[in-house]
């Protein structure tokens, strides 16, 4: 039996994505925050016994990712042992002579865990902390154009947001759907007229014309069985990318 080196805390939520069993639950990891390249390099230098400085490691990692992206754009597949990556084309072609059309087809990168990363899971213990406070929560987002789940989002196209008590309702200021830039922390609001579907378990919104970068999605509403006096906010833990 593998030695337990890591413990992950998770909370249980109602499973809003299936209808077969109305009582089933899903577990979601309780993450303190997202780590960027710098955070990981500093951890490796201070905790992990790295024999180079955090600055040197960060420089090398960024060079690696930049070159990896370049080669992926040439159609190469990548297998680091820790993860695999490949370039894929999404969309339907209606005849052998049809050309690639950016309006119908999308090029995207797909990443999957590799053997070395799967090996690390043997040392992970999961602690279920019970039912989460589900007054307002986001469980999943789906980019309608690409089909990407909790990953890539496409400006000026639809985003499907799943969760609990998401419906935008109330009369206080600041209600709505926002995208938070992870570098500047600037928030970009979805125009209220671009909220296509407004249901408790699902929102469909038109993504604003965001610049390339990383974002988190935020929902603020007064919705509940009885309208709340003050708004509540949920921020989805997954970082979303505009390429």
Secondary structure as a PSIPRED ss2 file (coil, helix, strand):
# PSIPRED VFORMAT (PSIPRED V4.0)

   1 X C   1.000  0.000  0.000
   2 X C   1.000  0.000  0.000
   3 X C   1.000  0.000  0.000
   4 X C   1.000  0.000  0.000
   5 X C   1.000  0.000  0.000
   6 X E   0.000  0.000  1.000
   7 X E   0.000  0.000  1.000
   8 X E   0.000  0.000  1.000
   9 X E   0.000  0.000  1.000
  10 X E   0.000  0.000  1.000
  11 X E   0.000  0.000  1.000
  12 X E   0.000  0.000  1.000
  13 X E   0.000  0.000  1.000
  14 X E   0.000  0.000  1.000
  15 X C   1.000  0.000  0.000
  16 X C   1.000  0.000  0.000
  17 X C   1.000  0.000  0.000
  18 X C   1.000  0.000  0.000
  19 X C   1.000  0.000  0.000
  20 X C   1.000  0.000  0.000
  21 X C   1.000  0.000  0.000
  22 X C   1.000  0.000  0.000
  23 X C   1.000  0.000  0.000
  24 X C   1.000  0.000  0.000
  25 X E   0.000  0.000  1.000
  26 X E   0.000  0.000  1.000
  27 X E   0.000  0.000  1.000
  28 X E   0.000  0.000  1.000
  29 X E   0.000  0.000  1.000
  30 X C   1.000  0.000  0.000
  31 X C   1.000  0.000  0.000
  32 X C   1.000  0.000  0.000
  33 X C   1.000  0.000  0.000
  34 X C   1.000  0.000  0.000
  35 X C   1.000  0.000  0.000
  36 X C   1.000  0.000  0.000
  37 X H   0.000  1.000  0.000
  38 X H   0.000  1.000  0.000
  39 X H   0.000  1.000  0.000
  40 X H   0.000  1.000  0.000
  41 X H   0.000  1.000  0.000
  42 X H   0.000  1.000  0.000
  43 X H   0.000  1.000  0.000
  44 X H   0.000  1.000  0.000
  45 X H   0.000  1.000  0.000
  46 X H   0.000  1.000  0.000
  47 X C   1.000  0.000  0.000
  48 X C   1.000  0.000  0.000
  49 X C   1.000  0.000  0.000
  50 X C   1.000  0.000  0.000
  51 X C   1.000  0.000  0.000
  52 X C   1.000  0.000  0.000
  53 X C   1.000  0.000  0.000
  54 X H   0.000  1.000  0.000
  55 X H   0.000  1.000  0.000
  56 X H   0.000  1.000  0.000
  57 X H   0.000  1.000  0.000
  58 X H   0.000  1.000  0.000
  59 X H   0.000  1.000  0.000
  60 X H   0.000  1.000  0.000
  61 X H   0.000  1.000  0.000
  62 X H   0.000  1.000  0.000
  63 X H   0.000  1.000  0.000
  64 X H   0.000  1.000  0.000
  65 X H   0.000  1.000  0.000
  66 X H   0.000  1.000  0.000
  67 X H   0.000  1.000  0.000
  68 X H   0.000  1.000  0.000
  69 X H   0.000  1.000  0.000
  70 X H   0.000  1.000  0.000
  71 X H   0.000  1.000  0.000
  72 X H   0.000  1.000  0.000
  73 X H   0.000  1.000  0.000
  74 X C   1.000  0.000  0.000
  75 X C   1.000  0.000  0.000
  76 X C   1.000  0.000  0.000
  77 X C   1.000  0.000  0.000
  78 X E   0.000  0.000  1.000
  79 X E   0.000  0.000  1.000
  80 X C   1.000  0.000  0.000
  81 X C   1.000  0.000  0.000
  82 X C   1.000  0.000  0.000
  83 X E   0.000  0.000  1.000
  84 X E   0.000  0.000  1.000
  85 X E   0.000  0.000  1.000
  86 X E   0.000  0.000  1.000
  87 X E   0.000  0.000  1.000
  88 X E   0.000  0.000  1.000
  89 X E   0.000  0.000  1.000
  90 X E   0.000  0.000  1.000
  91 X C   1.000  0.000  0.000
  92 X C   1.000  0.000  0.000
  93 X C   1.000  0.000  0.000
  94 X C   1.000  0.000  0.000
  95 X C   1.000  0.000  0.000
  96 X C   1.000  0.000  0.000
  97 X C   1.000  0.000  0.000
  98 X C   1.000  0.000  0.000
  99 X C   1.000  0.000  0.000
 100 X C   1.000  0.000  0.000
 101 X C   1.000  0.000  0.000
 102 X C   1.000  0.000  0.000
 103 X C   1.000  0.000  0.000
 104 X C   1.000  0.000  0.000
 105 X C   1.000  0.000  0.000
 106 X E   0.000  0.000  1.000
 107 X E   0.000  0.000  1.000
 108 X E   0.000  0.000  1.000
 109 X E   0.000  0.000  1.000
 110 X E   0.000  0.000  1.000
 111 X E   0.000  0.000  1.000
 112 X E   0.000  0.000  1.000
 113 X E   0.000  0.000  1.000
 114 X C   1.000  0.000  0.000
 115 X H   0.000  1.000  0.000
 116 X H   0.000  1.000  0.000
 117 X H   0.000  1.000  0.000
 118 X H   0.000  1.000  0.000
 119 X H   0.000  1.000  0.000
 120 X H   0.000  1.000  0.000
 121 X H   0.000  1.000  0.000
 122 X H   0.000  1.000  0.000
 123 X H   0.000  1.000  0.000
 124 X E   0.000  0.000  1.000
 125 X E   0.000  0.000  1.000
 126 X E   0.000  0.000  1.000
 127 X E   0.000  0.000  1.000
 128 X E   0.000  0.000  1.000
 129 X E   0.000  0.000  1.000
 130 X E   0.000  0.000  1.000
 131 X E   0.000  0.000  1.000
 132 X C   1.000  0.000  0.000
 133 X C   1.000  0.000  0.000
 134 X C   1.000  0.000  0.000
 135 X C   1.000  0.000  0.000
 136 X C   1.000  0.000  0.000
 137 X E   0.000  0.000  1.000
 138 X E   0.000  0.000  1.000
 139 X E   0.000  0.000  1.000
 140 X E   0.000  0.000  1.000
 141 X E   0.000  0.000  1.000
 142 X E   0.000  0.000  1.000
 143 X E   0.000  0.000  1.000
 144 X C   1.000  0.000  0.000
 145 X C   1.000  0.000  0.000
 146 X C   1.000  0.000  0.000
 147 X C   1.000  0.000  0.000
 148 X C   1.000  0.000  0.000
 149 X E   0.000  0.000  1.000
 150 X C   1.000  0.000  0.000
 151 X C   1.000  0.000  0.000
 152 X E   0.000  0.000  1.000
 153 X C   1.000  0.000  0.000
 154 X C   1.000  0.000  0.000
 155 X C   1.000  0.000  0.000
 156 X C   1.000  0.000  0.000
 157 X C   1.000  0.000  0.000
 158 X E   0.000  0.000  1.000
 159 X E   0.000  0.000  1.000
 160 X E   0.000  0.000  1.000
 161 X E   0.000  0.000  1.000
 162 X E   0.000  0.000  1.000
 163 X E   0.000  0.000  1.000
 164 X E   0.000  0.000  1.000
 165 X C   1.000  0.000  0.000
 166 X C   1.000  0.000  0.000
 167 X C   1.000  0.000  0.000
 168 X C   1.000  0.000  0.000
 169 X C   1.000  0.000  0.000
 170 X C   1.000  0.000  0.000
 171 X C   1.000  0.000  0.000
 172 X C   1.000  0.000  0.000
 173 X C   1.000  0.000  0.000
 174 X C   1.000  0.000  0.000
 175 X C   1.000  0.000  0.000
 176 X E   0.000  0.000  1.000
 177 X E   0.000  0.000  1.000
 178 X E   0.000  0.000  1.000
 179 X E   0.000  0.000  1.000
 180 X E   0.000  0.000  1.000
 181 X E   0.000  0.000  1.000
 182 X C   1.000  0.000  0.000
 183 X C   1.000  0.000  0.000
 184 X C   1.000  0.000  0.000
 185 X C   1.000  0.000  0.000
 186 X C   1.000  0.000  0.000
 187 X E   0.000  0.000  1.000
 188 X E   0.000  0.000  1.000
 189 X E   0.000  0.000  1.000
 190 X C   1.000  0.000  0.000
 191 X C   1.000  0.000  0.000
 192 X H   0.000  1.000  0.000
 193 X H   0.000  1.000  0.000
 194 X H   0.000  1.000  0.000
 195 X E   0.000  0.000  1.000
 196 X E   0.000  0.000  1.000
 197 X E   0.000  0.000  1.000
 198 X E   0.000  0.000  1.000
 199 X C   1.000  0.000  0.000
 200 X C   1.000  0.000  0.000
 201 X C   1.000  0.000  0.000
 202 X E   0.000  0.000  1.000
 203 X E   0.000  0.000  1.000
 204 X E   0.000  0.000  1.000
 205 X E   0.000  0.000  1.000
 206 X E   0.000  0.000  1.000
 207 X C   1.000  0.000  0.000
 208 X C   1.000  0.000  0.000
 209 X C   1.000  0.000  0.000
 210 X C   1.000  0.000  0.000
 211 X C   1.000  0.000  0.000
 212 X C   1.000  0.000  0.000
 213 X E   0.000  0.000  1.000
 214 X E   0.000  0.000  1.000
 215 X E   0.000  0.000  1.000
 216 X E   0.000  0.000  1.000
 217 X E   0.000  0.000  1.000
 218 X E   0.000  0.000  1.000
 219 X E   0.000  0.000  1.000
 220 X E   0.000  0.000  1.000
 221 X E   0.000  0.000  1.000
 222 X C   1.000  0.000  0.000
 223 X C   1.000  0.000  0.000
 224 X C   1.000  0.000  0.000
 225 X C   1.000  0.000  0.000
 226 X C   1.000  0.000  0.000
 227 X C   1.000  0.000  0.000
 228 X C   1.000  0.000  0.000
 229 X C   1.000  0.000  0.000
 230 X C   1.000  0.000  0.000
 231 X C   1.000  0.000  0.000
 232 X E   0.000  0.000  1.000
 233 X E   0.000  0.000  1.000
 234 X E   0.000  0.000  1.000
 235 X E   0.000  0.000  1.000
 236 X C   1.000  0.000  0.000
 237 X C   1.000  0.000  0.000
 238 X C   1.000  0.000  0.000
 239 X C   1.000  0.000  0.000
 240 X E   0.000  0.000  1.000
 241 X E   0.000  0.000  1.000
 242 X E   0.000  0.000  1.000
 243 X C   1.000  0.000  0.000
